[in-house]
């Protein structure tokens, strides 16, 4: 499998996991549950890192995809983890990730075999 396909699959899987975690855990629960919080943050980090490793040429083919957002969120989590706003993370997981994952699925399906 091509590297791009593997990265896209990682993004889709991590987005689904993050959305599932946020669906099961409210913001207050995340604050009180280090394991759930860490799992959510880890999956968000995976998404940002995988997006960052996609070739620029592939990202340029799909300018409508908000590529910079997951990268910026990953950087915020990794470099400013002590000040991550769980309300924002939770909202992104429930509000933005499902649509983003759908966009990534479409791109993955369009990749040549």
Legacy VTK file of the C-alpha trace (Angstrom):
# vtk DataFile Version 3.0
C-alpha trace
ASCII
DATASET POLYDATA
POINTS 113 float
0.000 0.000 0.000
1.278 3.450 -0.832
2.450 5.655 2.004
-0.268 8.204 1.241
-2.952 5.544 1.612
-1.504 4.449 4.954
-1.452 8.015 6.249
-5.007 8.653 5.080
-6.132 5.446 6.784
-4.435 6.570 10.016
-6.276 9.881 9.835
-9.630 8.187 9.299
-9.063 5.695 12.126
-7.856 8.329 14.590
-10.752 10.646 13.691
-13.256 7.867 14.323
-11.622 7.001 17.641
-11.562 10.638 18.738
-15.203 11.108 17.792
-16.163 7.913 19.640
-14.312 9.041 22.772
-15.933 12.483 22.685
-19.349 10.903 22.160
-18.921 8.712 25.246
-17.294 11.378 27.441
-18.507 14.892 28.052
-16.049 17.692 28.764
-16.464 17.331 32.523
-15.841 13.604 32.273
-12.679 14.203 30.238
-11.383 16.537 32.922
-11.924 13.814 35.536
-10.766 10.875 33.401
-7.068 11.108 32.485
-7.239 7.942 30.378
-10.099 9.213 28.209
-8.568 12.693 27.961
-5.173 11.297 26.987
-6.732 8.962 24.411
-8.631 11.855 22.837
-5.540 14.057 22.758
-3.423 11.212 21.367
-5.820 10.633 18.477
-5.929 14.348 17.698
-2.122 14.348 17.702
-2.028 11.359 15.336
-4.354 13.157 12.925
-2.214 16.290 12.874
1.026 14.379 12.474
-0.338 12.199 9.661
-1.728 15.242 7.833
1.631 16.973 8.186
3.397 13.981 6.629
1.141 13.846 3.585
2.950 15.062 0.477
2.332 18.726 -0.275
1.361 17.739 -3.825
-1.506 15.604 -2.513
-2.725 18.349 -0.185
-2.542 20.860 -3.035
-4.894 18.689 -5.118
-7.585 19.225 -2.470
-7.402 22.887 -1.457
-10.929 22.780 0.020
-9.734 20.459 2.823
-8.688 22.405 5.945
-5.246 20.770 6.129
-3.688 23.363 8.420
-6.252 23.005 11.203
-5.282 19.501 12.402
-1.594 20.405 12.120
-2.080 23.523 14.253
-4.143 21.572 16.785
-1.453 18.888 16.980
1.185 21.541 17.610
-0.944 23.117 20.315
-1.441 19.764 22.059
2.204 18.736 21.806
3.810 22.074 22.630
1.189 23.621 24.883
-0.422 20.585 26.499
-0.700 22.279 29.894
-3.078 24.837 28.463
-5.238 22.750 26.123
-8.894 23.769 26.286
-10.939 20.576 26.591
-14.086 22.417 25.496
-12.396 23.207 22.177
-10.982 19.688 21.764
-14.367 18.138 22.532
-16.161 20.481 20.128
-13.661 19.728 17.350
-14.034 15.977 17.902
-17.813 16.118 17.644
-18.316 18.997 15.239
-15.385 19.008 12.829
-13.848 15.546 12.741
-16.758 13.610 11.218
-16.851 15.889 8.166
-13.067 15.991 7.938
-12.953 12.182 8.040
-15.533 12.054 5.226
-13.315 14.312 3.118
-10.316 12.067 3.815
-12.329 8.961 2.909
-13.189 10.523 -0.459
-9.536 11.330 -1.100
-8.454 7.807 -0.116
-11.047 6.297 -2.444
-9.746 8.420 -5.329
-6.127 7.306 -4.939
-4.852 5.113 -7.732
-4.269 1.514 -6.755
LINES 1 114
113 0 1 2 3 4 5 6 7 8 9 10 11 12 13 14 15 16 17 18 19 20 21 22 23 24 25 26 27 28 29 30 31 32 33 34 35 36 37 38 39 40 41 42 43 44 45 46 47 48 49 50 51 52 53 54 55 56 57 58 59 60 61 62 63 64 65 66 67 68 69 70 71 72 73 74 75 76 77 78 79 80 81 82 83 84 85 86 87 88 89 90 91 92 93 94 95 96 97 98 99 100 101 102 103 104 105 106 107 108 109 110 111 112
